[in-house]
Amino acid sequence: MTGERAGATQSRLRLLNLRTVMGSISAVGALLVAIDAGSWQVAVVLAAGLVTALLVAGQWAVGRYSPYAFSGLAVTAAVWVAGALAADVPTGVYAFAVVATVIAYEVPRLRRAVAVGSGAAVVAVVAVKLATGSEGVTEVLLRYAVVMPCIATPGVVLTALAYAVHDVIGELERAQEREAELAVMRERVRFAGDLHDIQGHTLHVVRLKVALAKRLLDGGHGDPVRAGEELDEVHGLVGDTIARTKELAYAQRRLNFSAELENAKNLFEAAGIRVEVERTGEVDARAGERLGQVLREATTNILRHAEAGHVWITVSEAGLTVANDGADGVGTAALGGLAVLRDRLAAEGGELTVEQKDGVFRTAAAFPGAPAQERATDR
């Protein structure tokens, strides 16, 4: 809906630009014709040049450069020169200036040629008028070397302003396209992060449980029953992961913090790590899903990278702290997923901090807008 509104706004801007350009050029041109035309024949010729300029500028103002612009340039040049030489009126240069400015903007390589040609035409008109001797030198120079460029100036200025507006609208459209591309990229990154949260975590847990089951089956004092239970859990975990992946694909995934907390506790105990959980309050619904992701990532990092013997988890209504005593085994490579989560929390008004001190690695996440974690244990 936002894209549709932006497109509609841009369409209205283009229409407004068209009306402004056409109205301004028409008003100034009509005024010049009314002032300078001495007969209806001259008025018709000047009006023909003005209409030609409006046709070229009108298409250009809405983003469609007219393929007949050069034909329009020839017509308005003929009106200008004929009016100056035959009827002694310099007003025709106005329409020529409008079309020449359009071409100069749309075909930059011809700007110098258009400028030189326009200057040469002015010199030629002045020369012809002086050669005929019908008027004095001062009058000819004043009328055609001074007044005529002044008449052309409004045409150039109005067309240049129209181009400026047209360029701004184009920038808005390009910005909208870039924003759409960035939105797609952000969604892909989010999806990849969620997929990593689900499948990466599961694969590490599966590896841990399979290794445990293998140990239980090896040796003369194995425990096949316990090994079977571990493999049943692996089977259930894989099935749950498949279901979560489908939910993610259909944007139906919702992470349950309490389930994640229980799962983390079981995983640490299965890995032979002593775990203590302290809850000072129930997790706020707004923060629950993100805090669950942090807990999952922290759990995966400890199981993969740390040599922890003890883990402390502290939970409040809007905060979570996960600390372990295996900091010596945690490298910076383990922080990749946490860095992504830090950005996600920051975008939602939360904050995530990572600290290593006195052999303890601590991950803390909180949403300051809700009741914050006040009893994070300083171990």
C-alpha positions as CSV (number, residue, x, y, z in Angstrom):
1,M,0.0,0.0,0.0
2,T,2.9,2.3,0.8
3,G,4.3,1.8,-2.7
4,E,1.0,2.4,-4.3
5,R,0.6,5.7,-2.4
6,A,4.1,6.7,-3.4
7,G,3.4,5.9,-7.0
8,A,0.2,7.9,-6.9
9,T,2.0,10.9,-5.4
10,Q,4.6,10.8,-8.1
11,S,1.9,10.7,-10.8
12,R,0.3,13.7,-9.2
13,L,3.6,15.5,-9.1
14,R,4.2,14.8,-12.8
15,L,0.7,16.1,-13.6
16,L,1.3,19.2,-11.5
17,N,4.6,19.8,-13.2
18,L,2.9,19.4,-16.6
19,R,0.2,21.9,-15.8
20,T,2.6,24.3,-14.3
21,V,5.0,24.1,-17.3
22,M,2.2,24.4,-19.9
23,G,0.4,27.1,-18.0
24,S,3.5,29.2,-17.6
25,I,4.9,28.8,-21.1
26,S,1.4,29.4,-22.6
27,A,0.8,32.6,-20.5
28,V,4.1,34.2,-21.3
29,G,4.0,33.2,-24.9
30,A,0.4,34.5,-25.4
31,L,1.3,37.8,-23.8
32,L,4.3,38.2,-26.1
33,V,2.2,37.4,-29.2
34,A,-0.5,39.8,-28.1
35,I,2.0,42.6,-27.5
36,D,4.2,42.1,-30.6
37,A,1.9,40.9,-33.4
38,G,0.9,43.8,-35.6
39,S,-1.6,41.8,-37.7
40,W,-3.6,38.6,-37.5
41,Q,-1.2,37.0,-40.1
42,V,1.8,37.6,-37.9
43,A,-0.2,36.5,-34.8
44,V,-1.0,33.2,-36.5
45,V,2.6,32.5,-37.4
46,L,3.8,33.3,-33.9
47,A,1.0,31.2,-32.4
48,A,2.1,28.3,-34.6
49,G,5.6,28.5,-33.1
50,L,4.2,28.7,-29.6
51,V,1.9,25.6,-30.1
52,T,4.9,23.7,-31.5
53,A,6.9,24.5,-28.4
54,L,4.0,23.5,-26.1
55,L,3.7,20.1,-27.8
56,V,7.4,19.4,-27.4
57,A,7.6,20.7,-23.8
58,G,4.3,19.0,-22.8
59,Q,5.5,15.5,-23.6
60,W,8.9,16.1,-22.1
61,A,7.4,17.4,-18.8
62,V,5.8,14.0,-18.2
63,G,8.9,12.1,-19.0
64,R,8.4,11.3,-22.7
65,Y,11.0,13.0,-24.8
66,S,9.3,13.8,-28.2
67,P,10.9,12.2,-31.2
68,Y,9.7,15.2,-33.1
69,A,11.7,17.6,-31.0
70,F,14.2,18.4,-33.8
71,S,11.3,19.0,-36.2
72,G,9.8,21.3,-33.6
73,L,13.2,23.1,-33.4
74,A,13.2,23.6,-37.2
75,V,9.6,24.9,-37.1
76,T,10.2,27.4,-34.3
77,A,13.5,28.5,-35.8
78,A,11.7,29.2,-39.1
79,V,9.0,31.2,-37.2
80,W,11.6,33.1,-35.3
81,V,13.7,34.1,-38.4
82,A,10.7,34.7,-40.6
83,G,9.1,36.9,-38.0
84,A,12.2,38.9,-37.4
85,L,13.1,39.4,-41.1
86,A,9.6,39.7,-42.7
87,A,7.5,41.2,-39.9
88,D,10.2,42.9,-37.8
89,V,9.1,41.1,-34.6
90,P,11.6,39.2,-32.4
91,T,9.0,37.4,-30.3
92,G,9.3,34.2,-32.3
93,V,12.6,33.5,-30.4
94,Y,10.6,32.6,-27.3
95,A,9.2,29.4,-28.7
96,F,12.6,28.5,-30.2
97,A,14.3,29.0,-26.8
98,V,11.8,26.5,-25.2
99,V,12.4,23.8,-27.7
100,A,16.2,24.4,-27.8
101,T,16.4,24.1,-24.0
102,V,14.5,20.8,-24.1
103,I,16.9,19.4,-26.6
104,A,19.9,20.7,-24.7
105,Y,18.8,18.8,-21.6
106,E,17.8,15.6,-23.4
107,V,20.7,15.4,-25.8
108,P,23.7,16.8,-23.8
109,R,26.2,16.2,-26.6
110,L,24.3,18.7,-28.7
111,R,24.3,21.5,-26.2
112,R,27.3,23.3,-27.6
113,A,25.9,22.9,-31.2
114,V,22.5,24.4,-30.1
115,A,24.2,27.3,-28.3
116,V,26.5,28.0,-31.2
117,G,23.7,27.7,-33.7
118,S,21.4,30.0,-31.7
119,G,24.2,32.6,-31.4
120,A,24.9,32.4,-35.1
121,A,21.2,32.9,-35.9
122,V,21.2,36.0,-33.8
123,V,24.2,37.4,-35.6
124,A,22.7,36.5,-39.0
125,V,19.5,38.2,-38.2
126,V,21.3,41.3,-37.0
127,A,23.5,41.3,-40.1
128,V,20.6,41.0,-42.5
129,K,18.7,43.8,-40.7
130,L,21.8,46.0,-40.9
131,A,22.3,45.1,-44.6
132,T,18.8,46.0,-45.6
133,G,19.3,49.4,-44.0
134,S,15.7,49.8,-43.1
135,E,16.6,50.6,-39.5
136,G,19.5,52.4,-37.8
137,V,22.3,50.5,-36.3
138,T,21.5,51.4,-32.8
139,E,17.9,50.4,-33.1
140,V,18.7,47.1,-34.8
141,L,21.3,46.2,-32.1
142,L,18.9,47.2,-29.3
143,R,16.0,45.3,-30.7
144,Y,17.8,42.1,-31.8
145,A,21.0,41.9,-29.9
146,V,19.5,43.0,-26.5
147,V,15.7,42.7,-26.5
148,M,15.6,39.4,-28.4
149,P,17.8,37.5,-25.9
150,C,15.7,39.0,-23.1
151,I,12.6,37.5,-24.7
152,A,14.3,34.2,-25.0
153,T,15.3,34.1,-21.3
154,P,11.9,33.4,-19.9
155,G,11.6,30.4,-22.2
156,V,14.9,29.0,-21.1
157,V,14.2,29.7,-17.4
158,L,10.7,28.1,-17.4
159,T,11.9,25.1,-19.2
160,A,14.9,24.7,-16.9
161,L,12.7,24.9,-13.9
162,A,10.4,22.2,-15.4
163,Y,13.5,20.0,-15.9
164,A,14.5,20.5,-12.2
165,V,11.1,19.4,-11.0
166,H,11.2,16.5,-13.5
167,D,14.6,15.5,-12.2
168,V,13.5,15.6,-8.5
169,I,10.5,13.3,-9.4
170,G,12.9,10.9,-11.1
171,E,15.1,10.9,-8.0
172,L,12.0,10.1,-5.9
173,E,11.2,7.1,-8.1
174,R,14.8,5.9,-8.0
175,A,14.8,6.2,-4.2
176,Q,11.6,4.2,-4.0
177,E,13.1,1.5,-6.2
178,R,16.3,1.4,-4.0
179,E,14.1,1.3,-0.9
180,A,12.2,-1.7,-2.3
181,E,15.4,-3.5,-3.1
182,L,16.7,-2.8,0.4
183,A,13.5,-4.1,1.9
184,V,13.9,-7.3,-0.1
185,M,17.5,-7.6,1.0
186,R,16.6,-7.0,4.7
187,E,13.9,-9.6,4.5
188,R,16.3,-12.1,3.0
189,V,18.8,-11.4,5.7
190,R,16.1,-11.8,8.4
191,F,14.9,-15.1,6.8
192,A,18.5,-16.4,6.6
193,G,19.0,-15.4,10.3
194,D,15.9,-17.2,11.4
195,L,16.8,-20.2,9.3
196,H,20.2,-20.3,11.0
197,D,18.5,-20.0,14.4
198,I,16.3,-23.0,13.7
199,Q,18.5,-25.4,11.7
200,G,21.9,-24.4,13.0
201,H,20.8,-24.8,16.6
202,T,19.2,-28.2,15.8
203,L,22.2,-29.6,13.9
204,H,24.5,-28.8,16.9
205,V,22.0,-30.4,19.3
206,V,21.6,-33.5,17.1
207,R,25.4,-33.9,16.9
208,L,25.6,-33.6,20.7
209,K,22.9,-36.2,21.3
210,V,24.1,-38.6,18.6
211,A,27.6,-38.5,20.2
212,L,26.0,-39.2,23.6
213,A,24.0,-42.1,22.2
214,K,27.2,-43.4,20.6
215,R,29.0,-43.3,23.9
216,L,26.1,-45.1,25.6
217,L,26.2,-47.9,23.0
218,D,30.0,-48.3,23.1
219,G,31.8,-50.4,25.6
220,G,30.8,-53.3,27.8
221,H,28.8,-51.2,30.1
222,G,26.6,-49.5,27.6
223,D,23.1,-48.4,28.1
224,P,21.0,-49.2,25.0
225,V,17.8,-48.0,26.6
226,R,19.2,-44.6,27.4
227,A,20.8,-44.5,23.9
228,G,17.4,-45.3,22.3
229,E,15.8,-42.5,24.3
230,E,18.4,-40.0,23.0
231,L,17.9,-41.2,19.4
232,D,14.1,-40.8,19.9
233,E,14.7,-37.2,21.1
234,V,16.9,-36.6,18.0
235,H,14.0,-38.0,15.8
236,G,11.5,-35.7,17.5
237,L,13.9,-32.7,17.3
238,V,14.4,-33.2,13.6
239,G,10.6,-33.4,13.1
240,D,10.1,-30.3,15.1
241,T,12.7,-28.5,13.1
242,I,11.0,-29.5,9.8
243,A,7.7,-28.1,11.2
244,R,9.4,-24.8,12.3
245,T,11.1,-24.4,8.9
246,K,7.6,-24.7,7.3
247,E,6.3,-22.1,9.7
248,L,9.1,-19.8,8.8
249,A,8.5,-20.2,5.1
250,Y,4.9,-19.3,5.6
251,A,5.7,-16.5,8.1
252,Q,3.9,-18.3,10.9
253,R,6.8,-18.9,13.2
254,R,6.4,-17.8,16.8
255,L,9.1,-18.6,19.3
256,N,8.0,-19.6,22.8
257,F,10.5,-18.3,25.4
258,S,9.5,-20.8,28.2
259,A,10.0,-23.7,25.8
260,E,13.4,-22.3,24.8
261,L,14.4,-21.9,28.4
262,E,13.5,-25.5,29.2
263,N,15.2,-26.7,26.1
264,A,18.4,-24.8,26.9
265,K,18.4,-26.2,30.5
266,N,18.0,-29.8,29.2
267,L,20.7,-29.3,26.6
268,F,23.2,-28.1,29.1
269,E,22.5,-30.9,31.5
270,A,22.8,-33.4,28.7
271,A,26.2,-32.0,27.9
272,G,27.3,-32.4,31.5
273,I,27.1,-28.7,32.3
274,R,25.7,-27.6,35.6
275,V,23.0,-24.9,35.0
276,E,21.2,-22.5,37.4
277,V,18.1,-20.7,36.3
278,E,16.9,-17.6,38.3
279,R,13.5,-16.1,37.3
280,T,12.6,-12.7,38.8
281,G,9.5,-12.3,36.7
282,E,7.7,-13.6,33.6
283,V,9.0,-12.5,30.3
284,D,7.0,-9.6,28.7
285,A,5.1,-10.8,25.6
286,R,6.7,-8.0,23.5
287,A,10.2,-9.1,24.4
288,G,9.7,-12.8,24.6
289,E,10.4,-13.8,21.0
290,R,13.6,-11.8,20.7
291,L,14.9,-12.9,24.1
292,G,14.2,-16.5,23.1
293,Q,16.4,-16.0,20.0
294,V,19.1,-14.6,22.2
295,L,18.9,-17.5,24.6
296,R,19.0,-20.0,21.7
297,E,22.0,-18.3,20.1
298,A,23.8,-18.1,23.5
299,T,23.1,-21.7,24.2
300,T,24.4,-22.8,20.8
301,N,27.6,-20.7,21.2
302,I,28.3,-22.2,24.6
303,L,27.8,-25.8,23.3
304,R,29.9,-25.1,20.2
305,H,32.7,-22.9,21.4
306,A,33.0,-22.9,25.2
307,E,34.4,-25.4,27.7
308,A,31.9,-24.5,30.3
309,G,31.3,-26.4,33.5
310,H,28.7,-24.0,34.9
311,V,26.0,-21.8,33.3
312,W,23.9,-19.1,35.0
313,I,20.6,-17.9,33.3
314,T,18.8,-15.0,34.8
315,V,15.4,-14.0,33.5
316,S,13.2,-10.9,34.2
317,E,10.1,-9.4,32.5
318,A,12.2,-7.7,29.9
319,G,15.7,-9.0,30.3
320,L,17.9,-12.0,30.0
321,T,21.5,-12.8,31.1
322,V,23.3,-15.9,30.1
323,A,26.8,-16.4,31.7
324,N,29.2,-19.3,31.6
325,D,32.6,-20.0,33.1
326,G,34.1,-21.3,29.8
327,A,35.2,-17.9,28.4
328,D,38.7,-19.1,27.5
329,G,37.2,-21.3,24.9
330,V,34.9,-18.6,23.3
331,G,36.5,-16.8,20.4
332,T,35.3,-13.9,18.4
333,A,34.0,-16.2,15.7
334,A,31.2,-17.1,18.1
335,L,29.8,-13.7,18.0
336,G,28.4,-13.6,14.4
337,G,24.9,-14.6,15.3
338,L,24.9,-12.4,18.4
339,A,25.9,-9.4,16.2
340,V,22.9,-10.0,14.0
341,L,20.6,-10.2,17.0
342,R,22.1,-7.0,18.4
343,D,21.0,-5.2,15.3
344,R,17.6,-6.7,15.5
345,L,17.1,-5.7,19.1
346,A,18.4,-2.2,18.5
347,A,15.8,-1.8,15.7
348,E,13.1,-2.7,18.2
349,G,14.3,-0.5,21.0
350,G,16.3,-3.2,22.8
351,E,19.9,-3.7,23.5
352,L,22.3,-6.6,23.6
353,T,25.7,-6.5,25.3
354,V,28.5,-9.1,25.4
355,E,31.2,-9.1,28.1
356,Q,34.1,-11.3,29.0
357,K,35.6,-10.8,32.5
358,D,37.5,-12.9,35.0
359,G,36.9,-16.1,33.0
360,V,33.2,-15.5,32.7
361,F,31.5,-14.8,29.4
362,R,28.2,-13.0,29.8
363,T,25.5,-12.2,27.2
364,A,22.8,-9.7,28.4
365,A,19.7,-8.6,26.5
366,A,17.1,-6.1,27.6
367,F,14.2,-4.0,26.4
368,P,14.5,-0.7,28.5
369,G,11.0,0.3,27.7
370,A,9.6,-2.6,29.8
371,P,10.6,-3.5,33.4
372,A,14.3,-4.1,33.1
373,Q,16.4,-6.9,34.4
374,E,17.6,-5.8,37.8
375,R,19.1,-8.9,39.3
376,A,21.5,-10.0,36.7
377,T,24.0,-12.0,38.8
378,D,27.5,-10.6,38.8
379,R,29.5,-13.8,38.9
